[in-house]
Amino acid sequence: MNFVVAVDGSEASDRALDYALTMAEPQGATVTIVHSVEPRILVEGGEEPVAGLAASGDRIVAESLEDAEMRAERVLEKAVERATDAGVEATSELLYGDPVEALPTYADDVDADGIFVGHRGLSKRYEGLVGSVAKELVERSSCPVTVVR
């Protein structure tokens, strides 16, 4: 039995990992801890939202792919260490792109028995506008998805 656990460094994903480990350990299941690399685009300074590219000036900062990969590797290393400390065999995998698309595809490819994900991750502001990643994973995944609060 293999579970896929999505982590992003948030408290919610930490809780999802902890819960997945409590489910995996008594069953002798393994976990694959994944993080979907998607460089961040941040708007810095000013109180008003950016109305368009011309109005953005120097306020938009894009994270490089290399920085996003390094950030993801740190998150994955910590998560694998936590799993190992809990006595659960764990591996990690870097995915690329929108987690709503990357996670269900990956879970299908590895024939996962379930996906564990936090209720809210680091992108709360974005999720409030377009819908929760967790909700979309439930809709798109062919295996069971456990959403942890």
Buried (B, 14 or more C-beta within 10 A) or exposed (E): EBBBBBBBBBEBBBBBBBBBBEBBBEEEBBBBBBBBBBEEEEEEEEEEEEEEEEEEEEEEEEBEEEEBBEBBBEBBEBBBEBBEEBEBBBEBBBBBEEBBBBBBEBBEEBEBBBBBBBBBBBBEEEBEEEEBBBBBBBEBBEBEBBBBE
